[in-house]
Amino acid sequence: MAEYKLLLPSMGEGVMEATIITWLFNEGDIINEDDSIVEIATDKVDSDVPTPVSGKIVKILKHKDEVAKIGEAIAILEIGCEADTQETPEAKSYEEVKEQIVQPEPEVVKTLEQPLSNYSDNSFNNQNSDLYLSPLVRSIVQEEKISESELKSIKGSGLEGRITKEDILGFVKNRGVVQSAPVQQTVSQPISQVKAQSAPAQPISISDGDEIIQMDRVRKIIADAMVNSKHTSPHVTSFIEADVTNVVTWRNANKNSYQKRDGEKLTFMPIFIRAVVKAIQDFPMINVSVDGDKIIKKKNINIGMATALPDGNLIVPVIKNADQLSLSGLAKAINDLAYRARNKKLTPADTQGATYTISNVGTFGNLMGTPIIPQPQVAILAVGAIVKKPAVIETEFGDVIAIRQKMFMSHSYDHRVVDGSLGGMFLKHVNDYLENWDLNTEI
């Protein structure tokens, strides 16, 4: 018999760790190749880890609610001698496992590994892999004003010694209480700190009959992300009412034949995304992220699609390289992601890398909404319900009143880098692409 170490596999670009939700087998159980052995969670996505070999679970190394790094052993299996002659993952060295981990694109790594622009410690070595910062850790570093010298003093517990969220939060918690700082630095403290110092949180009174509901893991993640975004980005919102009569007419004329031909539903979302992609191509400075005083202009156009889940939570799967997809390709990608999101079949990679997001609040009958920007993006579009309205139409014979299909759109953007002119012109271009939709468009 041989010992086999079951390693946590790579789960997509930028995913460096996962939390154990539950083991589907116990120590001593016999498992078969490709059996799902454990459920894990990364950000908002839950997924199963299958075993690549058959055998017996000898020891579970990572238990419920514990965090495991990519490439780290989570269990020890006992396998038959015949498996010794096969090339199996447990026979590979740790260095070989690391080579299989999906890493971010070189330009992203270069951006994340460079010194934070806020700090002036010239001794910071930006080639030191120990100082690789994930976007979440980087945002905490910037919010808490952690200097580069302080950053170098933190011993990372992540893969290759990288600093994890737990490492950075532990450092913040144990930071010296007494610090001498100029007045202007005190003024620039994060809002959360100022609030905590100026007024303690008021206790919530609980009356008879009130029900206390503990937030689940996903709701906690959403709550943290929303608060972080509001603290990070000064939100400004522009509104416009679009005449989407041509869009509605075209979809009604094509939805049945499309479903019969391709077996797919034709929703409005592919059309909205097509209009957004064209507007991004017109105004590429909407497709950016902010890193200190640097603006990172994104090459790819990856559209996040806010999707409500049956349990009331929210997830944002991503359509990668949306500018390279046809209208039919967008429809298929949207339907696939929406189906897998609602049936908990998304992979961690499906929610990574969005550069711009659309939220369809009209699905719930809402006329308009002001969604919060998903960090590190700088803008988000909300499309409302489409309703019939009387409208004044200009014709060569004069103005007439007609029944038109109308829809409100709201564009929320980060005022650090997107001014009203850019945010407003972008929204107007999305509006124009929808209002001038060609009724002869093929799908």
MIMIDO-503698 format. One record per residue (C-alpha): x, y, z; residue number from 1; chain. Coordinates in steps of 0.02 Angstrom, whole numbers, padded with zeros to 5 digits. Layout:
REM residues N
       u       v       w  num  cadena
       X       Y       Z  NUM       A
...
END
This chain:
REM residues 443
       u       v       w  num  cadena
   00000   00000   00000    1       A
   00059   00177  -00036    2       A
   00024   00345   00043    3       A
  -00053   00478  -00067    4       A
  -00067   00662  -00022    5       A
  -00225   00742  -00092    6       A
  -00180   00920  -00140    7       A
  -00298   01067  -00158    8       A
  -00300   01093  -00348    9       A
  -00287   01256  -00444   10       A
  -00456   01339  -00465   11       A
  -00423   01482  -00583   12       A
  -00326   01642  -00605   13       A
  -00297   01739  -00446   14       A
  -00372   01606  -00331   15       A
  -00239   01565  -00201   16       A
  -00338   01481  -00061   17       A
  -00504   01403  -00015   18       A
  -00605   01367   00142   19       A
  -00660   01191   00184   20       A
  -00850   01185   00195   21       A
  -00880   01001   00229   22       A
  -00803   00831   00197   23       A
  -00915   00713   00101   24       A
  -00822   00561   00169   25       A
  -00746   00518   00337   26       A
  -00578   00448   00388   27       A
  -00578   00261   00351   28       A
  -00700   00276   00205   29       A
  -00659   00197   00037   30       A
  -00670   00315  -00111   31       A
  -00664   00290  -00299   32       A
  -00575   00391  -00430   33       A
  -00669   00552  -00476   34       A
  -00778   00545  -00320   35       A
  -00815   00718  -00251   36       A
  -00728   00708  -00083   37       A
  -00742   00883  -00008   38       A
  -00839   01044  -00033   39       A
  -00738   01205  -00034   40       A
  -00776   01390  -00046   41       A
  -00679   01529  -00134   42       A
  -00754   01702  -00118   43       A
  -00937   01675  -00165   44       A
  -00917   01512  -00261   45       A
  -00938   01339  -00183   46       A
  -00869   01189  -00277   47       A
  -00822   01007  -00254   48       A
  -00648   00932  -00260   49       A
  -00641   00760  -00342   50       A
  -00507   00633  -00301   51       A
  -00395   00581  -00447   52       A
  -00364   00408  -00372   53       A
  -00457   00270  -00282   54       A
  -00411   00226  -00105   55       A
  -00447   00243   00080   56       A
  -00450   00406   00178   57       A
  -00317   00385   00312   58       A
  -00313   00560   00383   59       A
  -00402   00725   00351   60       A
  -00277   00868   00366   61       A
  -00392   01017   00342   62       A
  -00557   01020   00434   63       A
  -00718   01119   00417   64       A
  -00694   01309   00411   65       A
  -00505   01293   00395   66       A
  -00415   01380   00251   67       A
  -00303   01283   00132   68       A
  -00182   01354   00005   69       A
  -00175   01299  -00176   70       A
  -00055   01152  -00187   71       A
  -00069   01113   00000   72       A
  -00112   00936   00059   73       A
  -00288   00924   00130   74       A
  -00296   00736   00160   75       A
  -00190   00579   00158   76       A
  -00255   00428   00063   77       A
  -00198   00248   00057   78       A
  -00192   00178  -00118   79       A
  -00151   00009  -00194   80       A
   00024  -00039  -00248   81       A
  -00027  -00039  -00431   82       A
  -00045   00149  -00419   83       A
   00139   00165  -00375   84       A
   00187   00138  -00556   85       A
   00070   00273  -00620   86       A
   00112   00457  -00628   87       A
  -00001   00530  -00495   88       A
  -00003   00705  -00419   89       A
   00061   00647  -00250   90       A
   00222   00590  -00333   91       A
   00255   00765  -00396   92       A
   00363   00886  -00300   93       A
   00292   01042  -00222   94       A
   00385   01146  -00351   95       A
   00299   01047  -00491   96       A
   00129   01076  -00412   97       A
   00163   01263  -00404   98       A
   00199   01263  -00590   99       A
   00022   01200  -00622  100       A
  -00060   01340  -00525  101       A
  -00145   01461  -00643  102       A
  -00059   01628  -00621  103       A
  -00123   01801  -00671  104       A
  -00069   01873  -00837  105       A
   00108   01948  -00835  106       A
   00045   02127  -00847  107       A
  -00069   02099  -00697  108       A
   00070   02021  -00595  109       A
   00185   02165  -00639  110       A
   00053   02289  -00581  111       A
   00017   02198  -00419  112       A
   00200   02170  -00376  113       A
   00258   02348  -00402  114       A
   00275   02463  -00251  115       A
   00117   02547  -00192  116       A
   00118   02722  -00262  117       A
   00067   02800  -00096  118       A
   00230   02757  -00012  119       A
   00407   02821  -00032  120       A
   00516   02688   00050  121       A
   00649   02664  -00083  122       A
   00713   02507   00000  123       A
   00557   02411  -00053  124       A
   00606   02270  -00170  125       A
   00468   02248  -00297  126       A
   00545   02090  -00365  127       A
   00525   01999  -00199  128       A
   00392   01867  -00227  129       A
   00352   01869  -00040  130       A
   00276   02041  -00067  131       A
   00151   01986  -00198  132       A
  -00014   02066  -00149  133       A
  -00184   02004  -00202  134       A
  -00311   02141  -00247  135       A
  -00401   02116  -00080  136       A
  -00241   02127   00023  137       A
  -00184   02278  -00078  138       A
  -00348   02369  -00043  139       A
  -00328   02337   00144  140       A
  -00148   02399   00138  141       A
  -00200   02559   00052  142       A
  -00351   02588   00166  143       A
  -00250   02561   00324  144       A
  -00102   02665   00260  145       A
   00023   02525   00291  146       A
   00198   02581   00239  147       A
   00314   02476   00133  148       A
   00434   02451   00279  149       A
   00288   02386   00384  150       A
   00235   02275   00241  151       A
   00408   02198   00232  152       A
   00399   02155   00417  153       A
   00244   02047   00396  154       A
   00279   01861   00382  155       A
   00159   01790   00254  156       A
   00074   01624   00286  157       A
   00012   01602   00108  158       A
   00082   01504  -00038  159       A
   00266   01547  -00065  160       A
   00260   01655   00091  161       A
   00133   01775   00018  162       A
   00035   01891   00132  163       A
  -00145   01833   00154  164       A
  -00298   01928   00213  165       A
  -00280   01850   00385  166       A
  -00097   01906   00394  167       A
  -00135   02087   00352  168       A
  -00288   02097   00467  169       A
  -00186   02021   00608  170       A
  -00052   02153   00581  171       A
  -00181   02293   00585  172       A
  -00257   02225   00744  173       A
  -00089   02216   00833  174       A
  -00022   02382   00770  175       A
   00046   02497   00904  176       A
  -00091   02593   00994  177       A
   00014   02748   01023  178       A
   00070   02825   00858  179       A
   00135   02998   00824  180       A
   00059   03064   00665  181       A
   00035   03235   00587  182       A
  -00139   03310   00590  183       A
  -00164   03287   00404  184       A
  -00130   03101   00420  185       A
  -00263   03086   00555  186       A
  -00387   03174   00442  187       A
  -00352   03050   00302  188       A
  -00390   02897   00408  189       A
  -00513   02773   00335  190       A
  -00694   02818   00371  191       A
  -00718   02658   00470  192       A
  -00579   02708   00591  193       A
  -00641   02887   00613  194       A
  -00816   02825   00650  195       A
  -00751   02699   00776  196       A
  -00652   02833   00868  197       A
  -00782   02970   00865  198       A
  -00936   02872   00916  199       A
  -00951   02694   00980  200       A
  -01076   02583   00893  201       A
  -01249   02599   00968  202       A
  -01320   02437   01038  203       A
  -01469   02366   00945  204       A
  -01621   02341   01053  205       A
  -01708   02174   01033  206       A
  -01892   02158   01072  207       A
  -01995   02005   01110  208       A
  -02034   01911   00951  209       A
  -01885   01981   00854  210       A
  -01791   01848   00757  211       A
  -01601   01848   00753  212       A
  -01531   01779   00591  213       A
  -01346   01744   00577  214       A
  -01271   01802   00411  215       A
  -01211   01658   00305  216       A
  -01036   01659   00230  217       A
  -01089   01733   00062  218       A
  -01189   01873   00143  219       A
  -01038   01919   00250  220       A
  -00929   01927   00094  221       A
  -01057   02036   00004  222       A
  -01073   02151   00155  223       A
  -00885   02174   00170  224       A
  -00868   02206  -00017  225       A
  -01006   02336  -00021  226       A
  -00938   02432   00129  227       A
  -00762   02425   00057  228       A
  -00823   02493  -00110  229       A
  -00914   02640  -00030  230       A
  -00759   02681   00073  231       A
  -00647   02666  -00080  232       A
  -00744   02750  -00221  233       A
  -00839   02915  -00216  234       A
  -00996   02862  -00310  235       A
  -01082   02975  -00435  236       A
  -01234   02920  -00537  237       A
  -01303   02982  -00703  238       A
  -01474   02935  -00771  239       A
  -01552   02924  -00943  240       A
  -01717   02861  -01013  241       A
  -01692   02757  -01170  242       A
  -01819   02723  -01306  243       A
  -01793   02537  -01336  244       A
  -01940   02510  -01452  245       A
  -01826   02444  -01591  246       A
  -01743   02323  -01469  247       A
  -01910   02255  -01408  248       A
  -01978   02240  -01586  249       A
  -01821   02150  -01646  250       A
  -01818   02028  -01500  251       A
  -02003   01986  -01519  252       A
  -01972   01948  -01702  253       A
  -01822   01835  -01671  254       A
  -01841   01750  -01501  255       A
  -01948   01603  -01559  256       A
  -01844   01561  -01712  257       A
  -01684   01578  -01612  258       A
  -01745   01460  -01476  259       A
  -01804   01335  -01606  260       A
  -01638   01343  -01698  261       A
  -01515   01348  -01552  262       A
  -01618   01288  -01405  263       A
  -01574   01447  -01311  264       A
  -01682   01587  -01242  265       A
  -01652   01758  -01317  266       A
  -01658   01886  -01177  267       A
  -01623   02072  -01182  268       A
  -01456   02053  -01093  269       A
  -01351   02009  -01249  270       A
  -01414   02170  -01329  271       A
  -01373   02273  -01175  272       A
  -01199   02198  -01166  273       A
  -01169   02228  -01351  274       A
  -01213   02413  -01326  275       A
  -01101   02425  -01172  276       A
  -00954   02343  -01262  277       A
  -00969   02466  -01406  278       A
  -00976   02612  -01284  279       A
  -00821   02547  -01194  280       A
  -00732   02541  -01360  281       A
  -00783   02723  -01385  282       A
  -00729   02771  -01208  283       A
  -00592   02648  -01151  284       A
  -00556   02750  -00994  285       A
  -00714   02674  -00919  286       A
  -00628   02504  -00930  287       A
  -00497   02542  -00798  288       A
  -00446   02510  -00617  289       A
  -00360   02623  -00490  290       A
  -00201   02578  -00397  291       A
  -00152   02722  -00284  292       A
  -00115   02865  -00403  293       A
  -00100   02749  -00554  294       A
  -00238   02708  -00677  295       A
  -00232   02533  -00750  296       A
  -00310   02532  -00922  297       A
  -00378   02358  -00958  298       A
  -00342   02275  -01123  299       A
  -00482   02148  -01111  300       A
  -00667   02189  -01099  301       A
  -00739   02067  -00971  302       A
  -00920   02101  -00925  303       A
  -00986   02053  -00754  304       A
  -01169   02006  -00748  305       A
  -01251   02029  -00578  306       A
  -01359   01876  -00546  307       A
  -01482   01848  -00403  308       A
  -01475   01676  -00325  309       A
  -01622   01574  -00260  310       A
  -01562   01598  -00080  311       A
  -01572   01787  -00098  312       A
  -01385   01814  -00115  313       A
  -01298   01891  -00264  314       A
  -01157   01831  -00375  315       A
  -01073   01909  -00527  316       A
  -01014   01784  -00659  317       A
  -00903   01857  -00794  318       A
  -00914   01851  -00984  319       A
  -00731   01852  -01037  320       A
  -00680   01949  -01193  321       A
  -00859   02001  -01227  322       A
  -00801   02110  -01372  323       A
  -00747   01953  -01467  324       A
  -00916   01867  -01456  325       A
  -01057   01877  -01582  326       A
  -01233   01916  -01525  327       A
  -01272   01731  -01525  328       A
  -01111   01696  -01431  329       A
  -01159   01823  -01298  330       A
  -01332   01743  -01281  331       A
  -01256   01571  -01256  332       A
  -01126   01634  -01131  333       A
  -01259   01729  -01032  334       A
  -01379   01581  -01025  335       A
  -01240   01462  -00975  336       A
  -01174   01572  -00834  337       A
  -01348   01613  -00770  338       A
  -01396   01429  -00765  339       A
  -01237   01376  -00677  340       A
  -01249   01520  -00554  341       A
  -01425   01472  -00501  342       A
  -01378   01288  -00488  343       A
  -01214   01316  -00393  344       A
  -01108   01250  -00535  345       A
  -00995   01401  -00562  346       A
  -00808   01380  -00543  347       A
  -00702   01511  -00452  348       A
  -00631   01566  -00620  349       A
  -00807   01608  -00681  350       A
  -00816   01755  -00559  351       A
  -00641   01825  -00586  352       A
  -00577   01967  -00695  353       A
  -00729   02077  -00730  354       A
  -00684   02251  -00795  355       A
  -00862   02321  -00804  356       A
  -01028   02259  -00733  357       A
  -01212   02267  -00781  358       A
  -01355   02245  -00657  359       A
  -01530   02212  -00725  360       A
  -01642   02284  -00589  361       A
  -01786   02278  -00712  362       A
  -01796   02091  -00681  363       A
  -01881   02134  -00516  364       A
  -01997   02262  -00594  365       A
  -01890   02409  -00534  366       A
  -01884   02563  -00645  367       A
  -01708   02611  -00593  368       A
  -01573   02581  -00463  369       A
  -01404   02645  -00405  370       A
  -01294   02491  -00383  371       A
  -01127   02493  -00292  372       A
  -00969   02480  -00397  373       A
  -00883   02310  -00384  374       A
  -00702   02341  -00340  375       A
  -00580   02361  -00423  376       A
  -00692   02416  -00568  377       A
  -00738   02600  -00584  378       A
  -00915   02593  -00653  379       A
  -01075   02491  -00660  380       A
  -01234   02506  -00765  381       A
  -01409   02469  -00701  382       A
  -01548   02438  -00827  383       A
  -01728   02455  -00768  384       A
  -01894   02379  -00819  385       A
  -01955   02411  -00996  386       A
  -02127   02493  -00995  387       A
  -02244   02563  -01126  388       A
  -02263   02752  -01119  389       A
  -02338   02890  -01226  390       A
  -02197   02991  -01302  391       A
  -02177   03139  -01418  392       A
  -02101   03084  -01584  393       A
  -02029   03209  -01708  394       A
  -02078   03174  -01889  395       A
  -02061   03268  -02053  396       A
  -02244   03313  -02034  397       A
  -02224   03378  -01855  398       A
  -02231   03308  -01681  399       A
  -02344   03161  -01642  400       A
  -02382   03062  -01485  401       A
  -02352   02876  -01496  402       A
  -02337   02725  -01381  403       A
  -02153   02684  -01356  404       A
  -02054   02557  -01255  405       A
  -01952   02654  -01127  406       A
  -01818   02603  -01003  407       A
  -01717   02699  -00873  408       A
  -01531   02668  -00858  409       A
  -01417   02727  -00719  410       A
  -01229   02735  -00729  411       A
  -01134   02740  -00564  412       A
  -00950   02782  -00577  413       A
  -00795   02815  -00471  414       A
  -00771   03003  -00465  415       A
  -00586   02983  -00428  416       A
  -00554   02942  -00611  417       A
  -00722   02961  -00701  418       A
  -00789   03137  -00710  419       A
  -00968   03183  -00754  420       A
  -00924   03216  -00935  421       A
  -00849   03043  -00964  422       A
  -00979   02953  -00860  423       A
  -01121   03047  -00945  424       A
  -01055   03029  -01123  425       A
  -01027   02843  -01097  426       A
  -01208   02823  -01041  427       A
  -01270   02926  -01188  428       A
  -01177   02814  -01310  429       A
  -01253   02658  -01232  430       A
  -01423   02743  -01251  431       A
  -01389   02787  -01433  432       A
  -01337   02610  -01478  433       A
  -01498   02543  -01404  434       A
  -01613   02674  -01479  435       A
  -01535   02651  -01652  436       A
  -01539   02460  -01646  437       A
  -01548   02393  -01824  438       A
  -01706   02291  -01851  439       A
  -01612   02190  -01983  440       A
  -01478   02131  -01860  441       A
  -01442   01946  -01884  442       A
  -01418   01821  -01744  443       A
END
